[in-house]
Amino acid sequence: MTANLVVLVSGAVTDAQLAQIRRASPTADVRYFAQREDLEAVIHEADVVAGHVSETALPRATRLRWVQSWSAGPDALMYPAFIESPVIATSCKSNGAIPLAEHAMMLMLMLNRDMPRWMRAQAERRWDAWSHPELNGLTCGIIGLGYSGVDLALKCKAFHMRVVGIRRTPQPTPNVDLLYRQDQLHEFLGESDFIVVTAPRTPETTGMLGEAEFRAMKRTAYYICFSRGGIADDDALLRALNEGWIAGAGLDAHSVEPLPADSPFWSAPNTLVTPHNGASTPFTRQRGIDIFAENLRRYTAGEALINLVDKSLGY
């Protein structure tokens, strides 16, 4: 690459992380912008952007060759004009796998042991000792066995759970006892005590869980989603919760975010809602910086990039 490579960076980046990025390509002109709007004001000068390029700014990005998304799932970039453009995209997939798997385990434990019951008792200063279940021996069904799904499988094994999975490519996966084909979805759902969605939202996965799928689950099973909302049909999920088709849900990802104050999910039976921040740790951000710095080094050296996004699949 030429010495005048212009790299525009936005987002939550510390001085130390910016220095790390600059060390990855000492000859590049790396500029930091606290606000994306300020970055897009000079988008016509950019060869590389770390952050996001809006649909309105893309036509002015005449030199742009590569965008690094700070997200593991680059949904926001997958608008038609960007998909059709020659600009390549990379993501930060894998950076949040560890905390997301931890978040799923937390939700599973809270739902399994009815943590809200203990919280209510504590608020009332009431001693409520009761015989509760355990995760040992239960089956966790994981939809999507990417980085976070694989890490979750490992953590489930530490809790002596059985793990089954379903993924687009049926390849052997560590710590997964049984892998189902996509045409075996209902059998997979009926086998699981927890269904955990770790898959990205794509045209293939959007709405894949509807009324028939929630009715295929055990009435004692729980639904957990931390990747993207919209994979489950909201109306079907609400009916499943309100009418007792399933036992409850742990929802970190939602179809509409922020979740509106009047959303019925806030008060749905046996439902735990968190604000899509299961991966919001400083370690997740640093792993994303590491990914971009390595990619910038590779780009400058003319080497293949990691975490390339397949625009036809959306991830």
Secondary structure by P-SEA (a helix, b strand, c coil): ccccbbbbbbccccaaaaaaaaaaccccbbbbbccaaaaaaacccccccccccccccccccccccbbbbcccccccccccccccccbbbbcccccaaaaaaaaaaaaaaaaaaaaaaaaaaaaaccbbbbbbcccccbbbbbccccaaaaaaaaaaaaabbbbbbccccccccccccccccccaaaaaaaaccbbbbcccccccccccccaaaaaaccccbbbbbccccccccaaaaaaaaaaccccccccccccccccccccccccccccccccccccccaaaaaaaaaaaaaaaaaaaacccccccccccccc
